[in-house]
Each structure stands twice: as C-alpha cells, then as structure tokens.
Amino acid sequence: MADTIKTETILSVGIAEGDGLSLGKILLNSTWQLRGASNCQDARKFLDHHHVPVVLSEPELPDGTWRELLNSMAELSTPPNLIVSSRLADSSLWAEVLNLGGFDVLMTPFEAEEVLRVTANAQRDWGCKRVEGVARAARAS
C-alpha cells in the first residue's frame, strides 16, 4: 500500500489529548497533515508562516477563546476556516460560530465521517476564497 501524500494542513488548537488522538486516527489515511498548537499565541505564530485552510479549536483555550483566535486569524491574507469542537455543541454555539464568521461546529467525541465531511467542505470553501482574493488583487493592480 502506497503512503498517502499529505497535501493540506489542519491545525488543531487546544484539543484535549483523547480527542487529539482520535482526530489523528481519523486523519491518518486522509490527505490532511495534522499539526497542533496549545493556545491562541502558538496557533497565530504557526499561521504567520504557513498557509493553512482549516483550524479546529476548542471553545476555551489557555490564553483566550475561539472568538479571539478567529479575530486574530482575520488579519491574515487568506484566513483559515475555523471549526469549533465541543462536547457541549448545541444550536446556540453553532449559531454563534456561524454568525461571527466561523465555519462550523464539530461535536466531540469525533465521528470520522463527520470530521472528514466538515473539513473537506472547509478546505473547498477556503480554496474558493483564496482564488477569489488572488483574482481581486489582480484586478486592482
């Protein structure tokens, strides 16, 4: 069996150890390369140097929340799509995430099919935004 070529990075931020292991197993045979950051500051440092289409974050982080992470990422030229993961995912969290510009919410413990579907959709959406941004910049110059 040939090794899968990892084509895109997903950055997990503050994901609990057990959920992180589960996520790693789910993404093992996918095209995703999983990278981790423990907090908003570490995530932003990583994102300043890497094009990342998808960030998966816990709602509460040691140095902030998913909202602060989302606001920080908005400063990037092509911000990643943010998916919030939570054991307490409900319609109010989902509505807040979408209304503030996040991409989606995933309930933990993670379900493989759901993780792969949501991250693939987030990656496609990010790619479209990136292409639109390049086209807009070309028209402006």
N, C-alpha and C positions, 0 to 999 in steps of 0.2 A: 504494500500500500504506500503510495507516494505521500510525502508530507504536504499538508495544506499550506499554501503560501498566504501569509498574513498580509492583508492589503490595507487595512484601516485600523486605527487605534481607538479603543473605547477607554476613557479614563474613569475609573471608579473613585469616588471621593467619600471617605469616611465610612465605607461599607463594613459592617460588622464581620468579624472573622468567619463565622459559619456561612453567612450569606456570600462572602467573598469566595470561599472555597466552592460553593455551589455555582456561583457565576462563572468561575474559572472552568469548572467541568462542563458547563453548558456551552461555553465559547471555545472549548478545546479543539473541536474539529470544524470550527467555522473559519471564516476569513478575518475574524477580529483578532487583534492583538490586545490583550488586556493589560493595562497599566494602572497603578494605584497611587493615590495621594491621600494623606491622612486628614488634611484640612484645606480650607479655602486658600491660604497662602501658598501651600505646596502645589495645589492644583493650578493656581494662576502662574506660578513660576514655570511649571511644565507647559502650560498652554501658550506662554510667551515664546516658546521655542519649537513648538510642534503644531502642525495642523491636525486638529482632532475633530471629527464630525459629531461625536456623541460623548456626553458626560453623564454619568449615572451617580447621583448623590443621595446620601441620607438627608432627611429633613433638617436635623440638628448636627452641626459639626463643632469640633472643639473651639474654633475661632469665629463662629458665625452660623448662618443658616443657608439653606439652598437659595433663598432670596438674595442674600449678599453675594453668593457665588454667581448667580445669574446676572446681577448688576455689574459685577466685576468683568464677567465674560463679554458683556455688551460693548466694552471698549475695544475688543479685538476686531481685526479687519473682517474676518468671517467667523463670528461666534459659533461655537458648537451648539447643538441642540441639547437641552438639559432634560433629563428624565429623573424624576424624584422617586426613590424607592422607600417604601414604608410598610411596616406590619399593620399600621392603622390606616391604610389607604381607604378613603371614602370619597363620596361625591363632593364634599366641601373642599378637601385637599386637591382633588382633581380639578375642580373649577378654579381654585386659586392659582394653581400651577399654570393652567392654560391662559387665564386672564392676565397674568403677569409676564407671559412670554415664554414659559417653559413648554416643553414638547409633550410630555405625557407623565403618567404615574404608573409604576410597577409595584404590585403588592409582593411582599416577601412573606414566607419563603418563595424564592423564584420558581416559576414554572418554565421549563425550557422553551416550549412552543411560543409562549407569550414574550419571553425575553428576545428570542430571535426575530419575531414579527415586529415588535416595537422598535428594536434597534435598527433593523433593516429599513423601516419606514423613516426613522430619524436620519439615517445616513442618506437616503434618497433625497429627503427634503433639504438637508444641508448641502448636498451636491447641487441641487437646483438653485439654491440661494447663492452659492459660490459662483456659479456660471452667470447668474443674473448680475452679480456685483462686478464681475470682470467686464461684462458687456456694457454695463452702465458707465464704468470707468473709461472704457474705450470711446464711448460716445461723447463723454465730457471732455476728452483731450483733443 
